Amino acid sequence: MHNIKYTVYKEGEHYVSQCLNVDVASFGGTVDEAIRNLVEAVELYFEDDNQGNYIPIEHALIGECNING
């Protein structure tokens, strides 16, 4: 069993969910749907024996700042 951390953000009309522990993302029409779809996608990812690609994350912080460019 893996504990996953994820972010959810709105892109156009969809919510995008992105796992921070493995390189997997999904989307949905609502936040809850995006999260459910992400959980399913991550479970399928691990079915393909990608256990070694898991990066444990104890704490996650989402920030925001302005940059020049």
Secondary structure by P-SEA (a helix, b strand, c coil): cbbbbbbbbbcccbbbbbbcccccccccccaaaaaaaaaaaaaaaaaacccccbbbbcbbbbbcccccc
